[in-house]
Amino acid sequence: MASITIRNLDDETKQLLRERAARHGRSMEEEVRHMLRHATGAPASSATAEQPAIAAPPAGALSGKRILLVITGGIAAYKSLDLIRRLRERGAGVRPVMTEASKHFISTLAVGALAADRVFDDLFSREDEQDVGHIRLAREADLVLIAPASADFIGKMALGIANDLASTILLAASCPVLIAPAMNPSMWRHPAVRRNVETVRRDGVRLIGPMRGEMAESGEAGLGRMAEPLEIAAAAEALLDDGPKPLTGRRAIVTSGPTHEPIDPVRYIANRSSGKQGHAIAAALARLGADVTLISGPVAISDPGNVTTIQVESAREMLAAVEGQLPADIAVMVAAVADWRAAGQADEKIKKQPGEAPPPLLLTENPDILKTVGHHEKRPALVVGFAAETQNLEDNARAKLQRKGADWIVANDVSPDTGIMGGDHNRVRIVSQSGIEDWPRMDKQSVADRLALAIAKSFEDINASGS
Ligand SMILES: Cc1cc2nc3c(=O)[nH]c(=O)nc-3n(C[C@H](O)[C@H](O)[C@H](O)COP(=O)(O)O)c2cc1C
């Protein structure tokens, strides 16, 4: 086919073409080819590597939903361009709002072309505000998604400041709000940011991320990186999923990750738990409609977007957080809680003394969180514990079931050659009073989905028996 010179088209045609191409995820040239093929009845050629075919959007929870995407001023704004595509692939309409700062990082042209909508950026726009545009924008959204959400913008949200279009829309919005924070790890750790994040969480705002990893701008690493566009799209999908849900009205507590038991201000006792299984279970229960609080030890993965996450460090902090969340209907205790902690935590870093033997490390027992919950006066109707074992898996799991007062024990073999601890797959056995179910090896997400379904089923059975 002959080459097509787009730049010879007049501006208005070019703009229409740009929008149409962005809508279909094609380059402008490919869009013209597609239109010509369609007009002449020529068969569609197979996609090339440069012009990939776009699959029809799946009919998921985002299909037909209107997302108001607020882009704020952070380096991660470049990922918002891909996010727009991911949301639109899933059938959502994306209306972009940009803060002044964000325009230093990406252009309104790129955002508008990918969203196939104009970019809204001016609170005092004469055209838009004739019909009080900021209120209309808020009302016409099914979800306000802020990605990236800068420290500055989260601070404004926490205080209710409304001094630009994006922040003013937020005060007028009554739909769900999801934010994907992105900032340098030291900013994320700052007490002011911690306070603001807690405040917006309490106001009902959902968070996805931030993630731990390398920062785009500085070669630094830590907690602060924006979640990936696919993860953000999945969190938006989960938030807007209004299909029938078997666990609606049930409260669940899930623990996840390791605990860190301090020896002195810089050293601690830990284990290799990644939190992947616990986090996946929390998200799977929430997808089935449960109101989930995830209590997580220190992990390198992001918080699921559809649950409330409380971060803790030690076993004692985890127990206090769990008890603070009772009563609940379901407790799934996945965290690999340290059995012991240092008998006394040194206030100062323990110094190595030349010529002296290493100091003894005296241990004392940690509280048993599963056992406490299993025998609690506010015991949830269903208590599920995890047993990570390297030997006598079934016998140990059966004994644990009795000792801890649990209804089910999910037993897994975490011997190093299984690759389960920290890996992406799991092979579990579900031990209950009625026997043992052996599940095949599958990814942790699938284990989570299957366990969440089994939990939902057990509540159906409870309802059916009228108890
Ligand atoms: C190069 C550069 C990168 C920045 N990256 C971030 C960032 O990732 N996260 C953040 O919260 N602020 C970041 N900032 C600071 C914000 O741009 C600044 O706080 C701004 O006022 C945010 O405005 P907004 O929240 O209205 O968009 C960065 C600034 C510069 C100059």
The ligand as an ORCA input file, in Angstrom:
! r2SCAN-3c Opt
* xyz 0 1
  C      11.814     16.337     38.576
  C      10.741     16.339     39.626
  C      10.172     15.148     39.979
  C       9.170     15.122     40.958
  N       8.628     13.937     41.290
  C       7.686     13.891     42.261
  C       7.104     12.640     42.622
  O       7.402     11.577     42.071
  N       6.175     12.634     43.600
  C       5.790     13.776     44.233
  O       4.956     13.691     45.128
  N       6.309     14.966     43.905
  C       7.236     15.061     42.926
  N       7.777     16.268     42.567
  C       7.298     17.489     43.250
  C       5.941     17.918     42.711
  O       6.004     18.102     41.309
  C       5.485     19.200     43.402
  O       5.263     18.905     44.776
  C       4.238     19.779     42.805
  O       3.885     20.935     43.528
  C       3.079     18.815     42.773
  O       1.938     19.485     42.295
  P       0.525     18.774     42.081
  O       0.317     17.858     43.212
  O      -0.445     19.904     42.066
  O       0.581     18.101     40.769
  C       8.761     16.336     41.584
  C       9.329     17.528     41.185
  C      10.308     17.543     40.232
  C      10.904     18.854     39.831
*
